[in-house]
């Protein structure tokens, strides 16, 4: 998926923080590497020898959040590989079984995790999509952070001073671990999605999905190649042409836009590459580091520093890792997005703020950006499927070291309390690798799917055709480690925010609205020509609409908005016409047919399904797609492409969950006794509070899930 650059770098928030507080300084352990060695010698970061935690003041409750875990697929994997899924099997048999967990409407990660975090639904917490819209401009707006007015003071020469702010959380409702803290209950929260800016509790809190990188809102890779003519900007990254002279390549590593300079130029640092005479390895010199790599090798993270002002008055520290594909016949080198340095983050990537440095002391430098798996590299075909899975496995192994640290810290604390730990691998790898397991997918490649994946899966007979099942197999030892460490007396909950389904056909909502007369283009503009037409231009969006004639438009993955008078700046739909128009759109959308298959299962009206103080901000209709279908990336960003329906042949996700919630429910497995017949994400929030005798706060809509011991 291509996401908009509301700001290529969260400059309004970051620059404001820098000037209000102080320039970030790198936090150094008082004993440097000796501290890490001592931790390792003492077993910190490795599983403890005893599974019995100490007696504690507060009940111990542990939640393992596995993004994208699907109940149907999980059941199939357990049935196919019972001997490799002992921990899931035993937890299912000892507890309440394998249950479905109601997801959010729509079942998008920012929405679903906000339900879980707040115990509210979208009408209460105000997160309706990955992408919102500004009704004054019809332009994209961030969903999870608030927009703010900004300005600039122009200084002599090339310098300027940005003013304003922004970047505060756009979510209403207190995070449940903050409520626990109000009642003196400790809680550790690791990699919680939609937890940026980081919300504190009585423990440590780390953010996950939607945490920016230093270079951009989502992080952009760079691909360096000596191949002539490759240099260009692509979605999610840059391809840079490099020139080798006598075994030396001099180029740059790109960083954040410099909001202190006119034009916001992208800052860069020198990147020098030296090829060995034998041409079997390279040395990379960047900032104060020198790394050596052989073909096929990934580096660890190294620190880079960008100077926004002269004389070190404003230096920003980030971390980067490299991958060398080959040296001959062309040298090809990948550089990751520039992640926030956990020792000196521009904005805190933990609460307390020094917790990120303490974690780095224990496990080494780690990914801080929200979506660590390099999905953009595979979407753009810069990375191969195997290389993407290599990089994803680096994230998975890192997450394992983080889990060891989290369990050590949690079990060493005498107070007990709550622990949440999150895994992203199943979700993001299913998004990108689904086609290999789905022979009906238009992007399925039989030969590629038949290639061995044993080096990754650990199964001698494994192929990429089995990649989805193998991703689930990876999670069983994770569950086993948690069960062994926390003991039988701990309440354990395994949950997912949604399930998964194929994404075989792309629907363009804005093209459909245009064809049916709801979205009218200005005179002189026509719908895009087919992609293979030599005059094709792929930039036509609803910004080119004639708003004096347009009644509806789409923004985001599931949202449809009316061009409502008094709300949109150029709205024409009058209040007395709203009911009839909504009913018409609902009926027409649910009638869309693709060779006998319904494309849209549900076109739900926000006023019917949402309640709470934020309902007025919601899309007017939430379009729930059938399994196999989804809104195209083009439509998500307002494009009016030639085809309304097209095969999904690459360049985006090939598995998805951006559909009707009934298609992709989540998973609930627990050793507690579930008494609620239809548990939902927001119910788990209320249940967690209930475990500590805390009543739901105003605005929460969840219900208790588990049987109480005295009942």
C-alpha positions in Angstrom: 0.0 0.0 0.0 1.2 3.5 -0.7 0.6 5.9 2.1 0.6 9.7 1.8 3.3 11.9 3.0 1.4 14.3 5.2 4.9 15.3 6.2 7.8 13.3 4.8 9.2 13.8 8.3 7.1 14.7 11.4 8.7 18.1 11.4 6.0 20.1 13.1 6.1 17.8 16.2 9.8 17.1 16.1 11.1 20.6 15.7 8.8 21.9 18.4 10.0 19.2 20.8 13.6 20.0 20.0 13.3 23.7 20.8 10.9 23.4 23.8 13.0 20.7 25.5 16.5 20.3 24.3 18.6 18.9 21.5 18.5 15.1 22.0 21.8 13.8 23.4 23.0 10.2 23.0 22.4 8.2 26.2 25.4 6.1 27.0 25.4 3.3 29.5 27.8 4.2 32.4 29.8 1.1 31.7 29.4 0.9 27.9 29.7 -2.5 26.4 30.8 -3.9 29.8 27.2 -3.4 31.0 25.8 -5.5 28.2 28.4 -8.2 28.7 27.6 -8.3 32.4 23.9 -8.6 31.6 24.5 -11.4 29.2 26.8 -13.2 31.7 24.0 -12.9 34.3 21.5 -14.3 31.9 19.5 -11.1 31.3 18.0 -11.4 27.9 18.0 -15.2 28.0 15.3 -17.5 29.3 15.4 -18.1 33.1 16.0 -21.6 34.4 12.9 -21.6 36.6 9.3 -21.1 35.3 8.0 -20.1 38.7 7.7 -16.3 39.2 8.1 -14.8 42.6 5.0 -14.1 44.8 3.6 -10.7 43.8 1.3 -8.0 45.1 -0.8 -7.9 42.0 -2.3 -10.7 39.9 -0.2 -11.5 36.9 -2.0 -11.1 33.5 0.0 -11.6 30.3 -1.4 -10.8 26.8 0.4 -12.0 23.6 -0.8 -9.9 20.7 -0.2 -11.6 17.3 -1.2 -9.2 14.6 -3.2 -10.8 11.8 -3.6 -14.3 13.4 -6.6 -15.9 11.7 -8.8 -18.5 13.5 -9.4 -20.6 10.4 -5.8 -20.7 9.3 -4.6 -21.4 12.9 -7.0 -24.4 13.1 -5.8 -25.7 9.8 -2.1 -25.5 10.9 -2.8 -27.3 14.2 -4.7 -30.0 12.3 -1.9 -30.4 9.7 1.1 -30.1 12.1 -0.1 -31.2 15.5 3.3 -32.3 16.6 4.7 -28.8 15.8 2.0 -26.9 17.6 2.0 -28.4 21.1 1.7 -25.1 22.9 -1.3 -23.8 21.0 -2.9 -27.2 21.3 -2.5 -27.4 25.0 -3.6 -23.9 25.7 -6.7 -24.4 23.5 -7.5 -27.7 25.3 -6.8 -26.4 28.8 -8.8 -23.2 28.4 -11.9 -22.2 26.5 -10.9 -23.5 23.0 -10.0 -21.6 19.9 -12.4 -18.7 19.7 -13.1 -15.9 17.2 -12.6 -12.4 18.5 -14.8 -9.6 17.0 -12.7 -7.1 15.2 -13.3 -3.4 14.5 -15.3 -1.7 11.7 -13.4 -1.4 9.5 -10.9 -4.1 10.4 -7.8 -1.9 9.9 -4.9 -2.1 12.4 -5.1 1.5 13.6 -8.8 1.2 14.2 -8.7 -2.3 15.8 -5.8 -1.6 18.1 -7.4 1.6 19.2 -10.5 -0.4 20.1 -8.3 -2.6 22.3 -6.3 0.3 23.8 -9.3 2.3 24.8 -12.2 -0.1 25.2 -14.1 2.1 22.8 -15.2 1.8 19.2 -14.3 4.3 16.5 -17.1 6.7 17.3 -15.6 7.0 20.7 -11.9 7.0 20.0 -11.9 8.8 16.7 -9.7 6.6 14.6 -11.6 5.5 11.5 -8.9 4.5 8.9 -5.2 4.6 8.2 -6.1 7.8 6.3 -8.5 10.6 7.2 -9.4 13.7 5.2 -9.5 17.4 5.9 -13.0 18.6 4.9 -11.7 22.1 4.3 -9.2 21.1 1.7 -10.3 17.6 0.6 -6.7 16.5 1.2 -5.3 13.6 3.2 -4.9 13.9 6.9 -3.2 11.7 9.4 -5.5 9.5 11.4 -3.5 8.8 14.5 -1.8 12.2 15.2 -3.5 15.6 15.2 -2.8 18.3 12.6 -1.9 21.7 13.8 -1.4 25.1 12.2 2.2 25.9 11.3 4.2 28.9 10.2 7.7 29.9 9.3 9.9 32.8 10.3 12.3 33.4 7.4 15.8 34.3 8.4 18.7 35.8 6.3 20.2 33.5 3.8 19.2 29.9 3.5 17.8 29.5 7.1 14.3 29.7 8.5 12.6 29.0 11.8 9.5 26.7 11.7 6.8 27.6 14.2 3.7 25.8 15.4 3.3 22.3 16.7 1.3 19.2 16.0 1.9 15.5 16.4 -0.2 14.9 19.5 -2.3 11.8 19.6 -5.6 12.1 17.7 -7.1 9.2 19.7 -9.7 9.9 22.4 -9.9 7.7 25.5 -7.2 6.8 28.0 -5.0 3.9 27.3 -5.9 1.0 29.6 -2.3 0.8 31.0 -2.7 4.4 32.0 -5.9 3.5 33.9 -4.0 0.6 35.5 -1.4 3.1 36.6 -4.0 5.4 38.2 -4.8 2.4 40.4 -1.2 1.6 41.2 -1.1 -1.5 39.0 2.2 -1.9 37.1 2.0 -2.7 33.4 4.7 -3.3 30.8 3.7 -2.7 27.2 6.0 -3.7 24.3 5.5 -2.6 20.7 1.9 -1.7 21.1 0.6 -0.4 17.7 -0.9 3.1 17.6 1.1 4.0 20.8 2.9 7.0 19.3 3.3 9.5 20.9 4.1 7.0 23.7 1.6 6.8 26.5 3.1 6.1 29.9 2.0 3.7 32.6 3.4 2.3 35.8 6.1 0.3 34.0 7.6 0.6 30.5 5.8 1.4 27.4 7.1 1.0 23.8 5.4 2.0 20.6 4.8 -0.1 17.5 3.0 0.4 14.2 2.5 4.1 13.2 5.8 5.1 14.9 7.7 7.2 12.3 11.3 6.8 11.2 13.9 9.6 11.3 13.8 10.0 7.5 10.1 10.0 6.9 6.7 9.2 8.4 6.9 5.5 7.5 10.6 5.1 6.7 12.1 4.9 3.2 14.8 2.5 2.1 17.6 3.3 -0.4 18.8 0.9 -3.0 22.3 1.7 -4.5 23.3 0.2 -7.8 26.0 0.6 -10.4 23.6 -0.3 -13.1 23.2 2.7 -15.5 19.9 4.6 -15.5 18.4 3.1 -12.4 18.2 6.3 -10.3 14.7 7.3 -9.5 12.2 7.9 -6.6 9.8 5.1 -6.0 7.0 4.5 -3.5 8.7 3.8 -0.1 12.2 4.5 -1.2 14.9 5.7 -3.6 17.0 3.9 -6.2 20.4 5.6 -6.5 22.8 5.1 -9.3 26.4 4.9 -8.1 29.7 4.9 -9.9 32.7 2.8 -9.0 36.2 4.2 -9.6 39.2 2.1 -8.8 37.2 0.1 -6.2 35.8 3.1 -4.5 32.2 4.4 -4.6 31.3 7.8 -3.0 27.7 8.5 -2.4 25.3 9.7 0.3 23.0 8.3 2.9 19.8 10.2 2.9 18.2 11.4 6.1 15.4 13.8 7.3 14.3 16.9 5.5 15.8 19.9 7.1 13.0 22.1 8.3 15.5 24.7 9.3 16.5 25.4 5.7 14.5 27.0 2.9 12.9 24.3 0.7 13.3 21.6 3.4 16.2 19.9 1.6 16.9 16.3 2.5 19.9 16.1 4.7 22.5 13.5 3.9 25.8 12.2 5.2 28.8 10.8 3.1 28.6 7.1 2.4 31.8 5.6 1.0 32.0 2.1 -0.3 35.3 0.2 -0.8 35.5 -3.0 -2.8 38.2 -5.5 -1.9 40.7 -6.3 -4.7 39.3 -9.9 -4.7 35.8 -8.4 -5.1 34.5 -10.7 -2.5 33.5 -8.1 0.1 33.0 -4.4 0.7 33.7 -1.9 3.5 31.2 0.8 4.2 32.3 4.0 5.9 29.4 6.1 7.2 29.5 8.7 10.1 32.1 7.2 12.5 31.6 3.6 11.6 33.2 1.1 9.2 31.3 -2.0 8.3 32.3 -5.0 6.2 29.9 -7.1 4.2 30.0 -10.1 1.9 27.4 -10.7 -0.8 24.2 -12.0 0.7 25.0 -10.6 4.2 23.0 -8.2 6.4 24.8 -5.8 8.7 23.7 -4.9 12.2 22.6 -1.4 13.0 25.1 1.4 13.1 24.6 5.0 14.2 24.5 8.0 11.8 24.3 11.7 12.6 22.6 14.4 10.6 23.4 18.1 11.3 20.5 20.4 10.8 22.4 23.5 12.0 26.1 24.3 11.8 28.7 23.6 14.5 26.6 20.8 16.0 23.9 23.1 17.2 21.2 20.6 16.1 22.4 17.0 15.4 19.9 14.2 14.9 21.0 10.7 15.6 19.6 7.7 13.7 20.4 4.0 13.1 20.7 2.2 9.8 21.5 -1.3 8.6 22.7 -2.6 5.2 22.3 -5.6 2.9 24.8 -6.4 0.1 23.1 -8.4 -2.6 26.1 -8.7 -4.9 29.3 -7.0 -6.2 29.4 -8.3 -9.8 28.3 -7.8 -12.5 26.7 -4.8 -10.7 27.1 -3.8 -7.1 23.7 -3.7 -5.4 23.4 -2.4 -1.8 20.3 -1.9 0.4 20.2 0.7 3.2 17.3 0.5 5.6 15.1 3.5 6.6 16.9 5.6 9.2 15.3 4.6 12.5 15.2 6.7 15.6 18.3 6.0 17.7 17.0 4.5 21.0 19.9 6.2 22.8 19.0 9.6 21.4 15.5 9.6 19.8 14.2 12.9 18.3 11.0 12.0 20.0 10.7 9.5 22.8 10.3 5.9 21.7 9.6 4.7 25.2 8.2 5.7 28.5 10.0 6.3 30.7 12.2 8.0 28.1 15.4 6.2 29.1 13.8 2.8 28.8 14.7 2.7 25.1 18.3 3.0 25.9 18.1 0.4 28.7 16.5 -2.0 26.2 19.3 -1.3 23.7 21.9 -2.0 26.4 20.3 -5.4 26.9 19.6 -6.6 23.3 21.6 -4.2 21.1 20.3 -1.6 18.7 16.8 -2.5 17.4 14.2 -1.3 15.0 12.2 1.6 16.4 10.1 2.4 13.3 6.5 1.2 13.4 6.5 -1.3 10.4 9.9 -2.9 10.7 9.4 -5.5 8.0 10.5 -4.1 4.7 7.2 -4.4 2.8 8.0 -1.4 0.5 11.2 -3.1 -0.7 9.1 -6.1 -1.8 6.2 -4.2 -3.2 8.6 -2.3 -5.5 10.4 -5.6 -6.3 13.7 -4.1 -5.1 14.0 -7.0 -2.7 13.1 -10.5 -3.8 10.6 -12.6 -1.8 13.5 -14.5 -0.2 15.4 -11.3 0.7 12.2 -9.9 2.2 11.8 -13.0 4.3 15.5 -12.8 5.4 14.9 -9.2 6.6 11.6 -10.2 8.3 13.4 -13.0 10.1 15.9 -10.4 11.4 12.9 -8.6 12.9 11.4 -11.8 14.3 14.7 -12.8 15.9 15.1 -9.3 17.4 11.6 -9.6 18.8 12.6 -12.8 20.4 15.4 -11.1 22.2 13.1 -8.3 23.2 10.6 -10.9 24.6 13.4 -12.5 26.7 14.2 -9.0 28.1 10.5 -8.3 28.8 9.9 -11.6 30.6 13.1 -11.1 32.7 12.0 -7.6 33.7 8.4 -8.6 34.4 9.2 -11.7 36.4 11.9 -10.0 38.4 9.5 -7.3 39.6 7.9 -8.2 42.9 4.7 -6.4 42.3 3.5 -8.6 39.4 0.8 -6.8 37.3 0.2 -6.8 33.6 2.4 -7.6 30.5 1.6 -7.0 26.8 3.9 -8.2 24.1 3.3 -7.8 20.3 4.4 -9.7 17.2 4.0 -8.2 13.7 5.5 -11.0 11.6 2.3 -12.9 10.8 0.5 -9.8 9.6 3.1 -8.2 7.4 4.4 -11.4 5.9 0.9 -12.6 5.1 0.2 -9.3 3.4 3.2 -9.8 1.1 3.6 -13.6 0.8 0.0 -14.7 0.6 0.1 -15.3 -3.2 2.5 -18.2 -2.8 0.0 -20.2 -0.8 -3.0 -19.1 -2.9 -3.1 -20.9 -6.3 -6.2 -18.9 -7.4 -4.4 -15.6 -6.9 -3.6 -13.7 -10.2 -0.1 -13.0 -8.9 0.6 -16.7 -8.0 3.8 -18.0 -9.5 3.9 -21.8 -9.4 7.6 -22.1 -10.0 8.5 -19.6 -7.3 6.0 -21.1 -4.9 7.6 -24.5 -5.4 11.1 -23.3 -4.5 12.6 -24.6 -1.2 12.2 -22.4 1.8 13.8 -24.8 4.2 16.6 -22.4 5.0 14.0 -20.1 6.5 11.2 -22.5 7.7 13.5 -25.1 9.2 11.5 -27.9 7.5 13.5 -29.9 4.9 10.4 -30.2 2.8 9.3 -26.6 3.1 8.5 -24.5 0.1 7.1 -21.0 -0.3 3.8 -22.5 -1.0 3.6 -23.3 2.7 4.9 -19.9 3.9 1.6 -18.9 5.6 1.5 -22.1 7.6 5.2 -21.8 8.4 4.6 -18.3 9.8 2.1 -19.8 12.2 4.5 -22.6 13.1 7.0 -19.9 14.1 4.7 -18.6 16.8 4.3 -21.9 18.8 7.7 -21.7 20.4 7.0 -18.1 21.3 3.9 -19.1 23.1 5.7 -22.0 24.7 8.4 -19.7 26.1 5.8 -17.4 27.6 3.9 -20.3 29.2 7.0 -21.8 30.7 8.3 -18.6 32.1 5.1 -17.1 33.6 3.7 -20.3 35.1 0.3 -21.9 35.3 -1.1 -19.4 37.8 -0.8 -16.5 35.4 -3.8 -15.5 33.3 -2.6 -15.8 29.7 -4.5 -14.4 26.8 -3.4 -14.8 23.1 -5.3 -12.5 20.8 -5.2 -10.9 17.4 -6.7 -7.7 16.1 -8.2 -9.3 12.9 -7.8 -12.3 10.7 -6.7 -12.6 7.0 -8.1 -13.3 3.6 -7.0 -13.2 -0.1 -6.8 -10.0 -2.0 -7.1 -11.1 -5.6 -9.1 -8.2 -7.2 -8.7 -4.5 -6.8 -11.7 -2.2 -6.8 -11.4 1.5 -7.4 -14.1 3.3 -5.4 -13.5 6.7 -6.9 -13.6 5.4 -10.5 -16.9 3.7 -9.6 -18.3 6.9 -8.1 -17.1 8.8 -11.2 -18.8 6.3 -13.6 -22.1 6.5 -11.7 -22.1 10.3 -11.7 -21.4 10.8 -8.0 -17.9 12.2 -8.6 -17.7 14.7 -11.5 -14.5 15.9 -13.0 -13.8 19.5 -14.0 -14.2 20.3 -17.7 -11.2 19.3 -19.6 -10.3 16.4 -17.3 -11.2 12.8 -18.2 -10.7 9.5 -16.4 -7.3 8.0 -16.7 -6.5 6.0 -19.9 -5.6 2.4 -19.6 -2.1 1.7 -18.1 -0.8 0.4 -21.4 -1.9 3.4 -23.4 1.1 5.6 -24.4 -0.7 8.7 -23.3 -1.5 7.2 -19.8 -1.0 9.6 -16.9 -1.5 8.3 -13.4 -1.9 11.5 -11.5 -5.6 12.2 -11.9 -7.3 12.4 -8.5 -10.5 13.7 -7.1 -8.7 17.0 -6.4 -9.5 17.5 -10.1 -13.2 17.1 -9.3 -15.8 19.7 -9.9 -17.1 20.0 -6.4 -20.1 22.1 -7.5 -21.4 18.9 -9.1 -19.8 16.1 -7.1 -21.8 14.4 -4.3 -19.4 11.8 -3.0 -15.8 10.8 -2.9 -13.6 8.2 -1.3 -10.5 8.5 0.9 -8.8 5.7 2.8 -9.2 2.0 2.5 -12.8 1.7 3.5 -14.2 5.3 3.7 -16.8 7.1 1.5 -17.7 10.7 2.3 -20.6 12.8 1.1 -19.7 16.3 -0.2 -21.9 17.7 2.5 -22.9 21.3 2.6 -21.7 23.0 5.8 -19.1 20.4 6.4 -17.0 20.1 3.3 -15.7 23.5 2.2 -17.4 23.2 -1.2 -20.2 20.9 -0.1 -23.4 20.7 -2.2 -25.4 17.8 -0.6 -28.1 19.4 1.5 -29.3 18.0 4.8 -32.7 17.1 3.4 -31.1 15.0 0.7 -28.7 13.0 2.9 -31.0 10.1 3.8 -32.0 9.4 0.2 -28.4 9.7 -1.1 -27.0 7.4 1.6 -29.7 4.8 0.9 -29.0 5.0 -2.8 -25.3 4.6 -2.4 -25.7 1.7 0.1 -27.9 -0.2 -2.3 -25.8 0.4 -5.3 -22.6 -0.6 -3.7 -24.0 -3.8 -2.3 -25.2 -4.7 -5.8 -21.8 -4.5 -7.5 -21.2 -7.8 -9.2 -18.0 -9.3 -10.5 -18.9 -12.3 -12.7 -21.4 -13.5 -10.1 -19.5 -12.6 -7.0 -20.5 -9.7 -4.7 -17.7 -7.2 -4.4 -19.1 -5.3 -1.4 -20.6 -7.3 1.4 -21.7 -4.3 3.4 -22.0 -0.6 3.0 -22.7 0.5 6.5 -23.8 3.9 7.5 -21.6 5.5 10.2 -24.6 6.9 12.0 -26.0 3.4 12.3 -22.9 1.6 13.6 -21.0 4.2 15.5 -21.8 6.0 18.8 -19.7 8.5 20.7 -18.4 12.0 20.6 -16.3 11.5 17.5 -19.0 10.1 15.1 -19.2 13.4 13.1 -15.7 12.9 11.9 -16.3 9.4 10.5 -16.8 8.5 6.8 -20.4 8.5 6.0 -20.3 5.0 4.6 -17.8 2.3 5.6 -17.4 0.0 2.6 -16.9 -3.6 3.7 -15.4 -5.7 0.9 -15.9 -9.4 0.3 -13.1 -11.9 0.7 -10.8 -11.5 -2.3 -11.6 -7.8 -2.8 -10.3 -4.5 -1.5 -10.1 -0.9 -2.4 -7.1 -0.3 -4.6 -4.1 1.8 -3.5 -5.0 4.2 -6.2 -8.5 4.8 -4.9 -7.3 5.0 -1.3 -5.3 8.1 -2.3 -8.1 9.5 -4.5 -6.9 8.3 -7.9 -9.6 7.8 -10.6 -8.0 5.0 -12.6 -9.3 3.6 -15.9 -10.4 0.2 -14.5 -13.0 -0.1 -11.8 -12.1 -3.8 -11.2 -8.7 -5.3 -12.0 -6.6 -8.3 -11.1 -4.2 -7.7 -8.3 -0.9 -8.5 -10.0 1.6 -7.0 -7.7 2.9 -3.7 -6.3 0.7 -3.9 -3.3 -0.5 -6.4 -0.6 -1.7 -9.8 -2.0 -3.3 -10.9 1.2 -5.4 -8.5 3.3 -7.9 -7.8 6.0 -9.3 -4.4 4.8 -12.7 -6.0 4.2 -16.0 -6.5 6.0 -15.4 -7.4 9.6 -17.3 -10.6 9.3 -14.7 -11.9 6.8 -11.7 -11.4 9.0 -12.4 -12.0 12.8 -9.5 -12.2 15.1 -8.4 -15.0 17.5 -8.9 -15.4 21.3 -7.3 -18.2 23.2 -6.9 -18.1 27.0 -6.5 -20.3 30.0 -9.4 -18.4 31.6 -13.0 -19.5 31.3 -14.7 -17.4 28.6 -18.4 -16.9 29.3 -19.1 -14.2 26.7 -20.6 -15.7 23.6 -19.3 -13.1 21.2 -16.2 -11.5 22.6 -14.7 -8.4 20.9 -11.5 -6.4 21.1 -13.0 -3.8 23.3 -14.3 -6.5 25.7 -10.7 -7.6 26.4 -9.9 -4.1 27.6 -12.7 -4.2 30.2 -11.7 -7.7 31.2 -8.1 -6.6 31.8 -9.3 -3.8 34.1 -11.7 -6.2 35.8 -8.9 -8.5 36.7 -7.6 -5.8 39.0 -11.1 -4.7 40.3 -11.2 -1.6 38.2 -14.5 -0.5 36.7 -14.8 0.6 33.0 -14.3 4.4 32.5 -16.9 6.6 30.8 -17.0 5.9 27.0 -15.9 2.3 27.3 -18.4 -0.1 25.6 -16.7 -3.4 26.4 -18.1 -6.3 28.6 -16.4 -8.7 30.9 -15.2 -11.8 29.1 -14.1 -14.3 31.7 -15.8 -16.2 34.5 -14.7 -14.8 37.8 -13.2 -17.2 40.3 -16.0 -16.9 42.9 -18.8 -17.3 40.3 
